[in-house]
Amino acid sequence: MPLPRLARLAAVPLVLAAALLLWLGARVTPGAARDEAVTVVAAPDARVTSPPTRPVAPSPSVAAPAVAPAAVAARVARAFPLLGDVAVSCAGDACALTATVRPAHGQRELDERQAMLLGGLADTVAVSGYTMRVPFAFDEVDDNVFHLRAALTRTR
């Protein structure tokens, strides 16, 4: 049952008076004794040093030896079943990867295609000893069918 309006109005000054008394009681008057103690901890004048470390030589980057273009094409086709007609052709150190990207059916295949395009294909090619240059061409040739062309460079 709600309080009548007059009772609510009378409660406001009582609450304010109680808050004022609490505030005044918490104030410390000059010359009054306090029960609080202050502890000062002083550290000796010593310099803090880190434990000795030995220099670590950076690990040499080991490039995978470049494999034959046909082996690269087979590895890419196995890694990404959405790709068809995968071919790698080379002229010197410059190579080209071409493939047809089949339509994705379902969210799982769309996620696989996205992972392939956002670095999975470049990682797979790198394992074979090639670097995939970006940007690569990704052209729609039919309804939800794409042709992929990427430039590759053999790593030494």
C-alpha positions in Angstrom: 0.0 0.0 0.0 1.6 3.3 -1.0 2.3 6.0 1.6 0.1 9.0 1.5 1.6 12.1 -0.1 2.0 14.0 3.3 4.0 11.1 4.8 6.3 11.0 1.8 6.9 14.7 2.0 7.7 14.4 5.8 10.3 11.7 5.1 12.4 13.9 2.8 13.6 16.3 5.6 14.3 13.3 7.9 16.5 11.6 5.3 18.4 14.9 4.7 18.9 15.4 8.4 20.2 11.9 8.9 22.7 12.4 6.0 23.9 15.7 7.5 24.5 14.0 10.9 26.4 11.2 9.3 28.5 13.7 7.4 29.2 15.8 10.4 30.1 12.7 12.5 32.6 11.5 9.9 34.5 14.8 9.9 37.5 15.0 12.1 37.8 18.0 14.3 41.1 19.6 14.9 43.0 18.1 17.9 40.9 15.0 18.0 42.7 11.7 18.3 42.3 9.2 15.5 42.6 5.4 15.7 44.2 5.1 12.4 47.9 4.2 11.9 50.1 4.9 9.0 52.8 2.4 8.1 55.8 3.5 6.0 57.7 0.8 4.2 61.1 1.9 2.9 63.0 -0.2 0.4 66.8 -0.1 0.6 68.5 2.0 -2.1 69.1 -0.9 -4.5 68.7 -1.0 -8.2 66.3 -3.6 -9.6 67.9 -5.5 -12.5 66.3 -8.1 -14.7 67.8 -11.6 -14.8 70.6 -12.0 -17.4 69.4 -13.0 -20.8 71.3 -14.4 -23.7 70.8 -13.0 -27.1 68.6 -15.2 -29.3 69.4 -15.3 -33.0 66.4 -14.9 -35.2 65.4 -18.2 -36.8 66.4 -18.3 -40.5 63.4 -18.3 -42.8 63.4 -21.5 -44.6 61.7 -21.4 -47.9 60.2 -24.6 -49.2 61.7 -25.7 -52.4 59.5 -25.0 -55.4 57.8 -28.2 -56.7 56.7 -28.9 -60.2 53.7 -26.9 -61.4 51.6 -30.1 -61.9 52.2 -31.0 -58.3 51.1 -27.5 -57.2 47.9 -27.8 -59.2 47.1 -31.3 -57.7 47.7 -30.0 -54.2 45.4 -27.0 -54.7 42.7 -29.2 -56.3 42.9 -31.6 -53.3 42.8 -28.8 -50.7 39.9 -27.0 -52.3 37.2 -29.3 -53.8 35.2 -26.2 -55.0 37.9 -25.6 -57.6 37.8 -27.3 -60.9 40.1 -27.2 -64.0 43.1 -26.2 -61.8 46.2 -25.5 -63.8 49.6 -23.9 -63.1 51.8 -22.8 -65.9 55.2 -21.3 -65.6 57.7 -19.3 -67.7 60.9 -18.9 -65.7 60.1 -17.9 -62.2 56.8 -16.3 -63.1 53.8 -18.7 -62.9 50.0 -18.4 -63.2 47.4 -20.4 -61.4 44.0 -20.7 -63.1 40.9 -22.5 -61.9 37.1 -22.5 -62.1 35.3 -22.0 -58.8 32.2 -24.1 -58.8 28.9 -22.9 -57.3 28.7 -23.2 -53.5 25.7 -25.1 -52.2 25.0 -24.3 -48.6 26.7 -22.2 -45.9 29.5 -24.6 -45.3 30.7 -24.4 -48.9 30.4 -20.6 -48.8 32.5 -20.5 -45.7 35.1 -22.8 -47.4 35.2 -20.5 -50.4 35.6 -17.4 -48.2 38.5 -19.1 -46.3 40.1 -20.1 -49.5 40.0 -16.5 -50.9 41.1 -14.9 -47.6 44.4 -16.7 -47.4 43.9 -20.4 -47.6 44.8 -20.6 -51.3 47.9 -18.4 -50.7 49.0 -20.6 -47.8 48.5 -23.8 -49.8 50.6 -22.4 -52.7 53.3 -21.2 -50.2 53.7 -24.8 -48.9 54.7 -25.7 -52.5 57.4 -23.1 -52.6 55.4 -20.3 -54.4 54.2 -16.9 -53.4 50.8 -15.8 -54.6 50.7 -12.1 -55.6 47.6 -10.0 -54.8 45.3 -8.9 -56.1 44.2 -11.8 -58.1 41.4 -11.9 -60.7 38.1 -13.4 -59.7 35.6 -13.0 -62.5 32.0 -14.3 -62.6 31.6 -16.3 -65.9 28.2 -17.8 -65.2 25.6 -17.7 -62.4 27.6 -18.2 -59.2 30.6 -19.7 -61.3 33.8 -17.8 -61.2 37.2 -18.0 -63.0 40.2 -17.4 -60.8 43.6 -16.2 -62.1 46.5 -15.6 -59.8 50.1 -14.7 -60.4 52.7 -16.9 -58.6 56.4 -16.4 -58.1 58.8 -19.2 -57.2 60.5 -18.6 -53.8 64.2 -19.2 -53.6 
